[in-house]
Structures are given as structure tokens and as C-alpha cells.
């Protein structure tokens, strides 16, 4: 019973960290017909038909990939039209811009667009990951840190050997983990995006994206164990394994955010850490086995070189 509860806690914590990375408020339109009312957050239209009447107010931005949306209400932010059909009624009010990168736009002469209509692919790309405010960054950092600390504690309590094997793969085989992470990430994302374009496989694609996030976060926990152990060896970290995992997770998150803030090189380095984490998880099967390279293959490669 205790083991089952720990498994559930670990799954929730890992999923929560992945959830804290992206959009967590608003509305998602996948298929069918929807009538939007007052909405706190962003609206993403992937398919189906949506109607926002005059009394509807969307506090965030609207991103349209496919489907149809009839807007007679108010949008506080920008509207990004990448596909589908957007119709603005007489009472439509857009507080920002309408950025058109695809799809069809029809607007009543009485509609108001404060920022005007523009066709700029660079602005449309910003819709995929809008720039957060300082308060949103701080809240996201706090939530991510707390959830990662919880996940680290539960992982060490429940599957200490699994996190240890994953950490060992990162420490001993960094090049192999990066290669495997890049391969798994590229192939996996291509397959999941292709699945997302079908109506039947959208739930499976969503599950796949969640598993990708969980795997990456599990790899982060392994990084945390390495950091906690390194701090202990230098005499500045705690002695207990659980305490090392918790402290290491906190330090790793701080380091990850600090590196990501560095212009030009921050984003690639953060991506490299996540790719390495994913690769270690794939190679060890979520820490279920040790990764031991095939010595015969290595010797053959050396002879060929």
C-alpha cells in the first residue's frame, strides 16, 4: 500500500513539474462546438468550432492552428492566426495585434483591433512560447522548485537505485546520453506531432507528450543526485542520501534557470541538459537497469578509426 501511494505521489510530482513548464490556464479547443465565456488565461484552437459572444472576455492571447472561431467579444492580448478561419463580428475588440501567418481572416468594419493586423512570421513564432512577465517567471520557478524537491524526495524514498543508475549513465557516458536523447527526442516529437494531426490519435499524442515531460524530469532528478553528491564531497552539502537529493534538486533548478538567462548560449545549454537527461532515462529504462556499452562495438569502432 505504501509503495502504491509512493508511486502515485511520484507520478503526480513529475507530471506537476512538466505542467508547470507550460500553459496551465485557459481553454483548449480540439474538436466539436464550443461557446466561450469569460476566460482567464489563453485560448488555443487546434480544431472544432468556437464562438465568443459579446459578453465573452479572454484575458490572455488567442492562438489558432486549425478550426474556426467567431469572435464578438473581447481579447485582452494578441491573436495569432496560423491556420483555420477567424471571423470578427461587429462587437469584437482585440486589445493587441492580430498576427496572420496563415488561415483566413474576415473582420467587420465595426470591429476594433488596437494593434492592427500584421503578417509577420517572427511574431507568430512568439505565440508558441509567449514571453512571461517577471511575476510569472517567479511563480513558475517557485512551483517548479517545490514540485521537483517533492519528486526528488519521493524518488529517493521509492526508487533510489533507479535514480542512481540514471545518474551513473549521465556521469559515465555523457556523449552517449546526449546522442540517445537527441535521437529519441527528434523521432519521438516527429511521431507525436504527426499523431496530433489526426483526430483519433490526439489523446495518445497528449499522453506521449506527458511521458516525454516525465522522462525529462526524472533525468533532472538524476542530475540533482549528482549535484548533491558533488556538494557533499566538497564539504558544503548534507550527509544523508535523501537530503543530498533534495538539496541537489534545488541547486540544479537554480543552475538551470541561471544558465537559461544567459544570452545566446543559455538556451542551447539548457536544452543540452534536458537532452542528456532524456537520453539517460531511455538508456536505463527509467533506471530499471544499468547502462553498459557494448565493448565489442566500441572496440570495433576504435579499430575502424
C-alpha positions, 0 to 999 in steps of 0.5 A, spaced: 500 500 500 505 504 501 509 503 495 502 504 491 501 511 494 509 512 493 508 511 486 502 515 485 505 521 489 511 520 484 507 520 478 503 526 480 510 530 482 513 529 475 507 530 471 506 537 476 513 539 474 512 538 466 505 542 467 508 547 470 513 548 464 507 550 460 500 553 459 496 551 465 490 556 464 485 557 459 481 553 454 483 548 449 479 547 443 480 540 439 474 538 436 466 539 436 462 546 438 464 550 443 461 557 446 466 561 450 465 565 456 469 569 460 476 566 460 482 567 464 488 565 461 489 563 453 485 560 448 488 555 443 484 552 437 487 546 434 480 544 431 472 544 432 468 550 432 468 556 437 464 562 438 465 568 443 459 572 444 459 579 446 459 578 453 465 573 452 472 576 455 479 572 454 484 575 458 490 572 455 492 571 447 488 567 442 492 562 438 489 558 432 492 552 428 486 549 425 478 550 426 474 556 426 472 561 431 467 567 431 469 572 435 464 578 438 467 579 444 473 581 447 481 579 447 485 582 452 492 580 448 494 578 441 491 573 436 495 569 432 492 566 426 496 560 423 491 556 420 483 555 420 478 561 419 477 567 424 471 571 423 470 578 427 463 580 428 461 587 429 462 587 437 469 584 437 475 588 440 482 585 440 486 589 445 493 587 441 495 585 434 492 580 430 498 576 427 496 572 420 501 567 418 496 563 415 488 561 415 483 566 413 481 572 416 474 576 415 473 582 420 467 587 420 468 594 419 465 595 426 470 591 429 476 594 433 483 591 433 488 596 437 494 593 434 492 592 427 493 586 423 500 584 421 503 578 417 509 577 420 512 570 421 517 572 427 511 574 431 507 568 430 513 564 432 512 568 439 505 565 440 508 558 441 512 560 447 509 567 449 514 571 453 512 571 461 512 577 465 517 577 471 511 575 476 510 569 472 517 567 471 517 567 479 511 563 480 513 558 475 520 557 478 517 557 485 512 551 483 517 548 479 522 548 485 517 545 490 514 540 485 521 537 483 524 537 491 517 533 492 519 528 486 526 528 488 524 526 495 519 521 493 524 518 488 529 517 493 524 514 498 521 509 492 526 508 487 533 510 489 537 505 485 533 507 479 535 514 480 542 512 481 543 508 475 540 514 471 545 518 474 551 513 473 549 513 465 549 521 465 556 521 469 559 515 465 557 516 458 555 523 457 556 523 449 552 517 449 546 520 453 546 526 449 546 522 442 540 517 445 536 523 447 537 527 441 535 521 437 529 519 441 527 526 442 527 528 434 523 521 432 519 521 438 516 529 437 516 527 429 511 521 431 507 525 436 506 531 432 504 527 426 499 523 431 496 530 433 494 531 426 489 526 426 483 526 430 483 519 433 490 519 435 490 526 439 489 523 446 495 518 445 499 524 442 497 528 449 499 522 453 506 521 449 507 528 450 506 527 458 511 521 458 516 525 454 515 531 460 516 525 465 522 522 462 525 529 462 524 530 469 526 524 472 533 525 468 533 532 472 532 528 478 538 524 476 542 530 475 540 533 482 543 526 485 549 528 482 549 535 484 548 533 491 553 528 491 558 533 488 556 538 494 557 533 499 564 531 497 566 538 497 564 539 504 558 544 503 552 539 502 548 534 507 550 527 509 544 523 508 542 520 501 535 523 501 537 530 503 543 530 498 537 529 493 533 534 495 538 539 496 541 537 489 534 538 486 534 545 488 541 547 486 540 544 479 533 548 478 537 554 480 543 552 475 538 551 470 534 557 470 541 561 471 544 558 465 537 559 461 538 567 462 544 567 459 544 570 452 545 566 446 548 560 449 543 559 455 538 556 451 542 551 447 545 549 454 539 548 457 536 544 452 543 540 452 541 538 459 534 536 458 537 532 452 542 528 456 537 527 461 532 524 456 537 520 453 539 517 460 532 515 462 531 511 455 538 508 456 536 505 463 529 504 462 527 509 467 533 506 471 530 499 471 537 497 469 544 499 468 547 502 462 553 498 459 556 499 452 557 494 448 565 493 448 565 489 442 562 495 438 566 500 441 572 496 440 570 495 433 569 502 432 576 504 435 579 499 430 575 502 424 578 509 426 
